[in-house]
Amino acid sequence: MKKKKKKKIKRRKKKKKKKLDDFKNKNLKLFF
């Protein structure tokens, strides 16, 4: 169970990073 929880957290972190990348991309588009 603990291992599964850790994996879930890692997956969530990846999703957050993707969101941040999307946000950065949007900002870049808006900037240019």
CYANA upper distance limits for C-alpha pairs under 8 A (distance plus 0.5 A):
  1 MET  CA      5 LYS  CA      6.72
  2 LYS  CA      6 LYS  CA      6.83
  3 LYS  CA      7 LYS  CA      6.84
  4 LYS  CA      8 LYS  CA      6.76
  5 LYS  CA      9 ILE  CA      6.82
  6 LYS  CA     10 LYS  CA      6.82
  7 LYS  CA     11 ARG  CA      6.72
  8 LYS  CA     12 ARG  CA      6.67
  9 ILE  CA     13 LYS  CA      6.67
 10 LYS  CA     14 LYS  CA      6.86
 11 ARG  CA     15 LYS  CA      6.90
 12 ARG  CA     16 LYS  CA      6.75
 13 LYS  CA     17 LYS  CA      6.74
 14 LYS  CA     18 LYS  CA      6.79
 15 LYS  CA     19 LYS  CA      6.76
 16 LYS  CA     20 LEU  CA      6.72
 17 LYS  CA     21 ASP  CA      6.65
 18 LYS  CA     22 ASP  CA      6.63
 19 LYS  CA     23 PHE  CA      6.63
 20 LEU  CA     24 LYS  CA      6.61
 21 ASP  CA     25 ASN  CA      6.57
 22 ASP  CA     26 LYS  CA      6.64
 23 PHE  CA     27 ASN  CA      6.66
 24 LYS  CA     28 LEU  CA      6.57
 25 ASN  CA     29 LYS  CA      6.67
 26 LYS  CA     30 LEU  CA      6.63
 27 ASN  CA     31 PHE  CA      6.49
 28 LEU  CA     32 PHE  CA      6.70
